[in-house]
Amino acid sequence: MVEISSNLLLVAFFLYLIATICFAISVTGRKWRDKQGDVTGNRLGMVGYMVTAIGFIFNVGYFITRWLAAGHVPVSNMFEYTTFLGMALTFAFLILYGIYKTNVLGMFTLPIVMLIIAFASVFPTEVEPLIPALQSNWLKIHVTTTALGQGILSIGFAAGLIYLVRTLDFNKRDKKVFWLEFIMYCLVSLVSFILIRYVFGLFQYQAVFQYVNEAGEEAEMVYHMPAVLAPHQGTPVSSGVMEPLLSMPVWLRSDDANTVLWSLGTGVLVYAVLRLLLRKPLGGAVQPLLKNINPDTVDEVSYRAIAIGFPVFTLGGLIFAMIWAQIAWTRFWGWDPKEVWALITFLFYAAYLHLRLSRGWHGEPSAWLCVIGFVIIMFNLIFVNLVIAGLHSYA
């Protein structure tokens, strides 16, 4: 059953790839009319939408078969949660595309979905029994609702990014271009993270360290990339291991922090190569492809996505989370890092809606807020989950 589940996810991934190609051609390729007068690019967009819908069905098939194999809802670790986040993002896209029929949204959203699925695949994929802390019906209620809310909010990021790439003047070297390029660099770093994990995985690289954990006890930590950052009071057990440059405090998961550092460094290298090849900012290279896009439409899409996603995330990430925390830990709130960043996400999007509705922050200011909001979501997913030790570290 697990193998069937994995195959279904792989099929969904490649269908999303085909749909991305269809959307990209519909936006960037030459458009001509057939004998009935229909624009071929528009028809290709509908083909991309149908292929995405079929991919989503396979994605749901993965989710159901893994649920049957595990005996519990498959959102209990990083692989399962992240793949469900990709599925939630696809679901949100299918709804919003059905309303707005905006092909460029597919060209930007589906690559993000594929990146999320690829990111998930670098984590262990084995089905494991639930630890006692997760053996509750609130797992499926809290986690799935949170992921669904984040998936819908992520559509706002895709639309906001489209708006900024479409409207910014890349001939000017100002702060706006710098920060948009920084977002591009972060996306490149995510791709780099996936690539280097696969490369070191192919060579089956491992380095074992002995260290002192938070309880003051000796423990072992396994690195899957050369150690630049060592664990707290860590000494290498494996032979031939490179000498780490820094020792991390006990509250940081140094193996994951080391992976993040490798990803950022590789991202710098890949981004620099792309800039040399393109001889212009990455956003500037994409901009000519979006010249026929109506900025007002994508601005409306970003607002609608956040207006829908915000209450869903509030239910899952705060209200349901606090109910489960009271049941599991006998307190509604404990300032755990994950709880803090869920609150920050809630407050940020609440501020977005206030500024949009009360202060008239439309267009570019709204797009920047959509992009920043997604950065907060990704920081919570990647850095808080992987690097900072807390009550949610089991994820």
Buried (B, 14 or more C-beta within 10 A) or exposed (E): EBEBBBBBBBBBBEBBBBBBBBBBBBBBEEBEEEEEEEEBBBBBBBBBBEBBBBBBEBBBBBBEBBBEBBEBBBBBBBBBBBBBBBBBBBBBBBBBBEEBEBBBBBBBBBBBBBBBBBBBBBBEBEBEEBEEBBEBEBBBBBBBBBBBBBBBBBBBBBBBBBBBBBBBEBEEEEEBBEBBBEBBBBBBBBBBBBBBBEEBEEEEEEBBBBBBBEEEEEBEBEBBBEBBBBBBBBEBEEEEBEEBEEEBEBEBBBBBBBBBBBBBBBBBEBBEEBBEEEEEBBBBBBBEBBEEBEBEBBBBBBBBBBBBBBEBBBBBBBEBBBBBBEEBEEEEBEEBBBBBBBBEBBEBBEEBBEBBEEEEBBEBBBBBBBBBBBBBBBBBBBBBBBBBBBBBBEB
